[in-house]
Amino acid sequence: MRKIRNTVSVLAASAAVLTGTATSAIATDNPNPSRAAAASCTVSGAFCATTDNGDSLVLYCGMSASTRSWSGGGYWNNRLPNNGRVKMFGSSNTVIYTTPANYGPVRGDWNPVYSLRADC
């Protein structure tokens, strides 16, 4: 497994908890996130995501990606332009969560997420 070496400061505005749909996917604003896990998730003008296992991806408007092989926890950060949002799809290709615009970094569970699509 790869380790992410860069560190960033993460500001948490609240301890609010967002609960997903029927899959019970949970995202939380965490005031003490792992700096290593959040490090690669700072791309301006994009959506970026990481796993605790060291996987990462970056999406720009109109892009999609599979996260089917991802499991466990990780972070995402939505900085897409034009109030862009990313839809997270479950195993039956239904939307289980839509990221708010300009949101994150936030910690969540990748287990129920099979794919992502960036809509701007």
One Martini backbone bead per residue (centre of mass of N, CA, C, O) as a GRO file, in nm:
protein
  120
    1MET     BB    1   0.097   0.036   0.020
    2ARG     BB    2   0.047   0.362  -0.009
    3LYS     BB    3   0.194   0.665   0.093
    4ILE     BB    4   0.120   0.981   0.193
    5ARG     BB    5   0.340   1.267   0.238
    6ASN     BB    6   0.172   1.497   0.239
    7THR     BB    7   0.054   1.797   0.397
    8VAL     BB    8  -0.245   1.936   0.552
    9SER     BB    9  -0.476   2.163   0.629
   10VAL     BB   10  -0.777   2.113   0.824
   11LEU     BB   11  -1.094   2.251   0.815
   12ALA     BB   12  -1.362   2.248   1.052
   13ALA     BB   13  -1.682   2.376   1.073
   14SER     BB   14  -1.798   2.095   1.178
   15ALA     BB   15  -1.991   1.805   1.324
   16ALA     BB   16  -2.143   1.717   1.094
   17VAL     BB   17  -2.389   1.482   0.966
   18LEU     BB   18  -2.412   1.278   0.679
   19THR     BB   19  -2.676   1.090   0.541
   20GLY     BB   20  -2.752   0.868   0.339
   21THR     BB   21  -2.918   0.637   0.209
   22ALA     BB   22  -3.002   0.306   0.218
   23THR     BB   23  -2.684   0.240   0.272
   24SER     BB   24  -2.567   0.428   0.504
   25ALA     BB   25  -2.392   0.644   0.421
   26ILE     BB   26  -2.114   0.826   0.575
   27ALA     BB   27  -2.052   1.170   0.650
   28THR     BB   28  -1.784   1.368   0.802
   29ASP     BB   29  -1.685   1.626   0.992
   30ASN     BB   30  -1.337   1.633   1.077
   31PRO     BB   31  -1.116   1.785   1.305
   32ASN     BB   32  -0.910   1.498   1.296
   33PRO     BB   33  -0.769   1.425   1.039
   34SER     BB   34  -0.578   1.261   0.832
   35ARG     BB   35  -0.324   1.405   0.667
   36ALA     BB   36  -0.240   1.183   0.471
   37ALA     BB   37  -0.525   1.122   0.344
   38ALA     BB   38  -0.580   1.440   0.256
   39ALA     BB   39  -0.340   1.544   0.077
   40SER     BB   40  -0.443   1.470  -0.232
   41CYS     BB   41  -0.722   1.655  -0.163
   42THR     BB   42  -0.628   1.967  -0.332
   43VAL     BB   43  -0.777   2.026  -0.605
   44SER     BB   44  -0.829   2.274  -0.810
   45GLY     BB   45  -1.126   2.242  -0.993
   46ALA     BB   46  -1.198   1.965  -0.834
   47PHE     BB   47  -1.239   1.623  -0.769
   48CYS     BB   48  -1.130   1.447  -0.478
   49ALA     BB   49  -0.989   1.119  -0.379
   50THR     BB   50  -0.944   0.892  -0.096
   51THR     BB   51  -0.778   0.632   0.069
   52ASP     BB   52  -0.639   0.453   0.327
   53ASN     BB   53  -0.475   0.272   0.098
   54GLY     BB   54  -0.386   0.511  -0.138
   55ASP     BB   55  -0.604   0.582  -0.313
   56SER     BB   56  -0.674   0.788  -0.613
   57LEU     BB   57  -0.869   1.077  -0.746
   58VAL     BB   58  -0.960   1.283  -1.039
   59LEU     BB   59  -1.227   1.516  -1.118
   60TYR     BB   60  -1.383   1.657  -1.388
   61CYS     BB   61  -1.592   1.781  -1.579
   62GLY     BB   62  -1.766   1.491  -1.707
   63MET     BB   63  -1.648   1.282  -1.530
   64SER     BB   64  -1.567   0.932  -1.460
   65ALA     BB   65  -1.563   0.659  -1.203
   66SER     BB   66  -1.437   0.380  -1.054
   67THR     BB   67  -1.484   0.225  -0.702
   68ARG     BB   68  -1.522  -0.087  -0.665
   69SER     BB   69  -1.228  -0.151  -0.523
   70TRP     BB   70  -1.314   0.011  -0.293
   71SER     BB   71  -1.244   0.043   0.066
   72GLY     BB   72  -1.349   0.197   0.321
   73GLY     BB   73  -1.195   0.471   0.402
   74GLY     BB   74  -1.204   0.840   0.342
   75TYR     BB   75  -1.171   1.110   0.107
   76TRP     BB   76  -1.331   1.425   0.006
   77ASN     BB   77  -1.320   1.699  -0.253
   78ASN     BB   78  -1.522   1.975  -0.363
   79ARG     BB   79  -1.392   2.198  -0.649
   80LEU     BB   80  -1.592   2.258  -0.857
   81PRO     BB   81  -1.717   2.434  -1.091
   82ASN     BB   82  -2.027   2.574  -1.107
   83ASN     BB   83  -2.147   2.404  -0.869
   84GLY     BB   84  -2.042   2.130  -0.865
   85ARG     BB   85  -2.125   1.779  -0.870
   86VAL     BB   86  -2.120   1.452  -0.712
   87LYS     BB   87  -2.209   1.135  -0.801
   88MET     BB   88  -2.304   0.848  -0.611
   89PHE     BB   89  -2.288   0.504  -0.686
   90GLY     BB   90  -2.425   0.205  -0.664
   91SER     BB   91  -2.472  -0.127  -0.752
   92SER     BB   92  -2.762  -0.029  -0.902
   93ASN     BB   93  -2.711   0.265  -1.025
   94THR     BB   94  -2.774   0.447  -0.781
   95VAL     BB   95  -2.816   0.724  -0.604
   96ILE     BB   96  -2.660   0.781  -0.274
   97TYR     BB   97  -2.493   1.055  -0.343
   98THR     BB   98  -2.452   1.421  -0.320
   99THR     BB   99  -2.240   1.659  -0.350
  100PRO     BB  100  -2.171   1.944  -0.252
  101ALA     BB  101  -2.074   2.240  -0.315
  102ASN     BB  102  -1.795   2.324  -0.183
  103TYR     BB  103  -1.685   2.035  -0.035
  104GLY     BB  104  -1.449   2.006   0.206
  105PRO     BB  105  -1.308   1.785   0.361
  106VAL     BB  106  -1.436   1.444   0.381
  107ARG     BB  107  -1.542   1.171   0.563
  108GLY     BB  108  -1.581   0.823   0.449
  109ASP     BB  109  -1.753   0.549   0.290
  110TRP     BB  110  -1.672   0.333   0.009
  111ASN     BB  111  -1.835   0.064   0.000
  112PRO     BB  112  -2.117   0.171  -0.151
  113VAL     BB  113  -1.924   0.274  -0.381
  114TYR     BB  114  -1.891   0.234  -0.749
  115SER     BB  115  -1.938   0.539  -0.857
  116LEU     BB  116  -1.857   0.846  -1.045
  117ARG     BB  117  -1.997   1.189  -1.118
  118ALA     BB  118  -1.926   1.494  -1.285
  119ASP     BB  119  -2.136   1.786  -1.245
  120CYS     BB  120  -2.141   2.123  -1.435
   0.00000   0.00000   0.00000
